[in-house]
């Protein structure tokens, strides 16, 4: 992970900086590995140099899968009128930003080699890749569970004006909460160290307490809530399916298999990378011996790609919804 680079990004503590080649030659690569703190965007920059073909394949997969469901929902009148599928659009747009904007930006940084003028570009990519996209998509899946609960229990959700207001709040809520909460914390957390800002080095520190706050508020807290709410949705369906045929909107109640599957995929694919990041911001170095460091680095690389995989695997969960399959057949007759 930390070899075969020219000008590259390296981590020590919670510091993120650009190191020129001659300074990296003076440092022990083993020492860098022992002191590494994990930052998703920085690791993606490295992976873009070593696994460019795989990263491009992931970008295309994210685009194709999410664009397919967006087009199908917009083409199908039945799906456009469904609150669940309107909220699916919110999640799909978040993953699409990851695939069409953030990953290509990170790939470009990796291919050109980072310079002092690209520090701001890197931190924009880090803000989205590490915090905003996980927060938006996790909250998006969470509101899908909330929507299911409301359709079973809340009569206000059946009335035109109140339903539109609640649905609009659920749609924009993940975006507004993520942006208004995380962006100010991230900006405040960045502190430049001016004595080291020379023509060939740009050093920016993310304070440990802010890093832990960002990790907690971008996924860890929402992931725990999502797990509890998903289990509640499954139990609620099992209890009510015997005597409840229609929801408050007059639609047939379907098993929330696709929503629960998407929730568990989100949790399964995001949790490993955030545990790595949280442990290392707490001062845990992760390894003592070189072999242990290499093993840990391999596990972390797997968790990183698992996180990227989520953006094109999770949308496939919607196929398990009977209403979604019916909408696909309506929008695309030959399917």
N, C-alpha and C positions, 0 to 999 in steps of 0.2 A: 504493500500500500504506500510506503514512503520511499520507494526507490524509483529510479529511472525518470526523474523529473528535472526540468531545467529551473525555471522560476516557478515556485510552487507555494501552496498554502500549507502552513503547519500550525499545530496547536500546542499550547503548553498552559496548563491550568485552564482558565476561562478566556485566555487571550487568543485572538485570531489575527494573524499577520502574514504579510508576504515576505518571503525570504529569498534573497538572490542566491545564485548557485554557489558562489564561493563561500558563503556563510554556512550553507548546508554541509559542505564538504568538511567544515571544521567541527561539526557536531556529530555525535554518535547516533546512528539511526536507531540503535537499540534503546538509547536513552530517550529519543523522541517517542518510540513505541511505548516505553514504560510510563511516560508522563502524558500520554494522549488523552484528551477529552474529546468526546464524539460530537461532531456537528454534522448534521445531515448534508447541508449544501456543500460544505468543504469536502466531504467524502464523495459526493456526486461529481465534483470537479475532478477528483482523482480517478474515479471510475470512468469518466468520459475519455480519459487518456488511455486506459488499459482495456476497456470493453465498449468501445465506441459503437460497434455493430449491434451489440445487445441493447445498448441504450436507445439507439435509433429504432430498433424493433419495438421496444417498449413505448416510445413516443407514438409510433404508428398504431400500435394496439390500443393505447388510451384514446387516441383520436377516433379510430374506426368504431370501437365499441360504444363509446359515449355519444358520438355523433349519430349513430344508428338509432339509439333510443330517443334522442332528442327529436330527430326527424319523424320517427314513428308516432310519438306522442303528439307532435304538432299536426300531423296529417290525419290522425284519427279523431273524429268528433267525440266518440265515447271516452277516449282517454283524456282529451282536452277538458272535458267536463268533470273529470274525476279529481277529487282533492289529492288523492294519493299520488297520481301521476304528475300533477302540477308540482308537488313537492319533490318528486323524483328529478324533475328538471333542475331544481336548485342544486342537488347533489351532483348531477351530471355536469353542470356548468363549472362547478368547483374542480372536478377532476379534469375537465377539458382545459382549464387554465393551467393546471399542472403540466399537461401533456403538450399543449401548443405554445405556451409562453415560457414557463419556468425551466423545464428540462432543456429546451433548445438554448435558452440563455446560459444555463450552466454548461452545456456542451460547448458553446462558443467560448466561454471563459477557459475551459480546459484545453481547447484546441489552440488558442492564441497564446496561452501563458499569461498569468495575471500580472498586471503592472499597477503602479500606484494610482493611476487614473481610473482603475476599475474597482477600487475598494467600495465605492458606493453601489456599483452594479452588483457586486458579490453580496452585499448586505441586503439589497432589495430581494435578490434570489433567496437568501437565507430566511428572510422574514416570511416569504411565501412558502417555501419548501419545508422549513422546520416548524412553522407555527400556524400561519393563516390557513393554508389548505387543509391540514389535519383538523383544525378547529371547525372550519366551515363544513367539511364533509361529515365529521362526527356529529355535529349539531344537526346537520341536515337529516341524517339517519334517525337521530333522536326525535326530531319533530315528526317524522313519518310514524313512529310509534305513538306519539301523542295524538296525531291525526286519527289513528285507528281507535284509540281510546275515546276520543271525542265523538267519533261516528257511532260508537256503541252506547254512549252514556249522556251526551250533552244535546238537549233539544234545541238550544240556540244555534247549534251547528247545522240545523236543517232549514233555518230561515235565511232568505236571500241576503239581506243587508248585513246581518250579524255574521253569517257564514263567510261572506266575502271579506269582511274585516278581519275575522279570526284567521282565515286562510292566508290573506295577505301578510299578516303579522308572522305567521309560521314560515312563509316563504322567505321574507327578507330578514327575519330574526337572526338566523345563523350568520349572515353576512354582516349585519350591523353590530351584533354582539362581538364578533371576532375582530372586526376592524376597530371599533371604538375602544375595545378593551386591550387588545394586544399591540396595536401600533404605537400608542403613547408609551407603554411599558418598554417596548423594544427601543424606541428612540432615546428614552431616558437612560436605558441600560448601557448605551454605547458611550465610551469615553476614550478619546484619543490621547495618546502619550506623545506630546509634542517633541521631546528631545530625540525621539527615534524616527520622526517623520522626515526622512531624508529623501533624496531623489530616487533611491532604489528600495525603500522600505516604507510600508504603511502599516502601523500597528494600531489596533482598536481593541479595547478590552470590554467584554461583557461581564459585569459583576455577577458573582455566583448567586447571590440572593435573587437577582433579577432573572437569571437563567432558570432557576428553579421555579420561580413564579410563572414564567412564560411556558415552561413545560407542563406545569400543573393546569394552567388556564387554557392551554391549546389542545390538550387531549386527556391527560390523566384524570382530571375531575369529571369531564364529560364522559369518558369511557366507563368509569364506575357507575355513573348515573344511567348510562345507556344499558349496561348489563342488567341493572335492577328493573328498569322500565320494560325492557324486552321480555324478561321473565314474567313480569306482571301482565303484559299483553298476552303471552301464551296461556297463562293461567286463566285470565279473563275470558278468552275465547273458549277454553275447555269447559268453563262453568256455564257460559251463556249459550253455547251452540245447541243445547237440547231444546230450548224454548224460545230462542230469538232468531227469527228467520231474516228480518230486515233490520238495517240500521236506521238511525234517526233521519237520514236523507231518503229513505225508501229504497235504498239499494240492497241487494242481497249480500248477506254477511259471508265473506270468504275467509278461509283459514289464513292467518297472517304468516304463512310459511315463508313467502318471499321477503317480508319485512324482517322476520326473525333471522333468516339466513343472512341477509345483508348486514344486520347488526352484529352477528357473531363473526362474520368475515372481517368487518371493520375492526372489531376488537382484536381478533387473532392476528391480523396483519400489521396493526399499528403498535400493539403493546410491546413487542421485543425491542424495537428501536428506541422507544421512549424510556424503557427501563435502562437501557445502556446509557442514554443521555443523562437521565436523572442520577444514576449512580455515580457517573464521572463528575457531575457538577458538585456532588457531595464530597469530593475529595478522594474517592475510591480510584486508585490507579489501575486496578483491574488485573495486574499480573506482576510476577516477580522474576521469573526465569524467561529466557528468550523463547523457548519452545511454548511456554504458556502464553506469551504475548502473541505469537503467531497463531495459536489456536483461537485465542480471543478475537484477534483481528479477522480471522476467517468467519467466526460466528457472527461478528458485527456486520461484515460484508453481506452475509446471507440475510440478516435482518434488514439491511438497507434495501436490498432488492425485493424483499418481501413487502416492504412499505410501498415501493413503486408498483409492485404487482397488484396491490389492492385497487389502484385506480382503474384497472381494466378487468379485474375479476369480479369486484363487487357488483357492477352493473348487470352481470350475467344472472345474478340472483333474481332480477325482475322477471326473467322468463318463467320462473316457477309460479308466477301469479296467473291464475286462469283468465282474469280480466285483461292482463297484459298480452297474453297469447291471442286472445280474441281480437284485441286492438291491432296487433301485428298483422293478423290475417285480413282485417278490414282495410288497413292502410296499404298492405302489400299482398294483393290477392294470390300471387303464386307461392307464397310461404305456407 
